[in-house]
Amino acid sequence: MRKTLYLKFILAYFIFGVFSFIFVTIFVPSMTREHFTREKAEHLYMEANHISDTYAAGLYTRETDLETVKTQLDTLALYLDSTIRIVNPSGSVVLDTAAPINVEDVVMIENFDPTATSGSYYMINDFFGNFDSEMLSVFSPITSSYMVKGYVVIHCSMSEIQASCDSILSISYITLVILLLLSLIILIFFTEMVYIPLRKITYATEQYAAGNMRYEFQVESDDEIGYLAACLNYMASRIAGAEDDQKKFVANVSHDFRSPLTSIRGYLEAMIDGTIPQDMHDKYLNIVLNETERLTKLTNSLLALNNLNTKGMLLDRTDFDINDVIRSTAASFEGTCRQRNIMIELVLTGDDMLVNADMEKIQQVLYNLLDNAIKFSHSNSAIRVETSIKGNKLFVSVKDTGIGIPKEDLKLIWNRFYKSDLSRGRDKRGTGLGLSIVKEIINCHGEHINVISTEGVGSEFIFSLSQSEEDED
Ligand code: ADP
């Protein structure tokens, strides 16, 4: 059986209860009894010493008579709640506060042995068979002329001492019950605050492990456990979201691969079975070639995105001249621009402008932005690439006067495979991945990219780069 935390705590509580009970019912009584006995014995011993030095000594030097001493000791015995005796070394009782004076019939204590206390000043027993119950007896010798003449013996009933112990013990029992009740409250508190939330969290993790990432649970507390539950909920929702993205991504990829493949296959079959006549083959082979180019572009973009995702922050940062990169990228579009009579205007700050970034990736950003700007520009128009400095940042803007982006699409253009309806007619070969790659690269650099666009007027994409530290000085 799996041991739950709750069971362990119940067990710990039970063990705590049993040990406290044993301690309070066995050890505490014996310790209390011992303490009380010793204290009482000490007190009586002092009294016995006092009696032997004062009243009793006079008895043996005949300074006082038996009657006077008895009266005095009677009062003292009453006050001490005990019996005081004066006993001769032979065991004959000279005076007993519990009995009247009787000179004729002297009481003898059989086997009286004052050394029986074996070093201690008190003993607990029936005093040589003299009492029916247990008595605490203390001795003090009465000396005169360096001789022991007799002993002052004080007896106190052990049941008296036990009664005092019992009153104290009842306090310990009440304390024990209160302690057990308090720890029970802690146990209930623990169940509410820790165990129940933990059980919810455990159940949720089991659900997540079984693949049910949509499982949601609530832990109402603002401590570490509440935070853990919130993090777990958030993590599951992110994983669920990522799973959805993954599915969407695969669906999009399959769709984008399938359409060119279907058209390639259609044209090739038509050429083989003669539906397309021989003299038209060149035209259709060119269409097939265009479709394969689209597939190559799609594959390359997917690979680029995959590399960015897996490599994360692994950038090959160097200091390079961004003006140079802008010029060479713009030059690579010369052919396309000439065909459609589009002019690329460069407005660059400084002769060379050193930035610190991954050159190849920034080149890719510029390439994608210029490619889009040309694709969505009207013939006989101009595209402007401009750089400007603000603080230690360099801003690059790629601005066209093309079809623009509808307001509602502005947030979506960064999503993978997104193409606005407006662009579809113009751009049959677009993959919808270009801007996702751009965003990913700029984010990897810890920089920002923004777009300002008005439908029918044009678009401007602006991204920031860090100037190289050398250039800043
Ligand atoms: P694609 O490869 O299809 O161009 P992108 O991710 O680069 O994919 O762009 C996504 C969409 O954003 C495009 O289909 C288009 O609708 C819109 N877009 C991007 N750049 C521009 C631009 N300069 N002018 C107008 N629309 C643009």
Residues whose N, C-alpha, C, O or C-beta is under 5 A from the ligand:
A	BS01	ADP	N372 A373 F376 G404 I405 I413 Y418 K419 S420 S423 G430 T431 G432 L433 G434 L435 S436 S459
